Amino acid sequence: MNKPEPQTSPRPRRILWENVLTVVSAAILISAEVFGAAFAGSWAIANLLALGTFGARLLDGLFVLCGIVVMVQFVRAAQRVEPFTASH
């Protein structure tokens, strides 16, 4: 009735270190800008709206979470362009 599917050995994959290094380097550069902008923006908005220290820290957390989302999206998109692994 149900035939078992033939067992095929998975093809070994090798890591493309040049692509990994390119994406990691770009991520470091972009994350410095994203998180720098997050902290500067939270500081500016907190001072503009007179939110005080607690408000500034709350905005820091919110903007850093947004920065993390941006960085995850960047790395995922970059991995599609520069794949980290290749089949032999």
Secondary structure as GFF3:
##gff-version 3
##sequence-region A 1 88
A	DSSP	beta_strand	13	15	.	.	.	ID=ss1
A	DSSP	alpha_helix	17	48	.	.	.	ID=ss2
A	DSSP	alpha_helix	52	81	.	.	.	ID=ss3
A	DSSP	beta_strand	85	87	.	.	.	ID=ss4
###
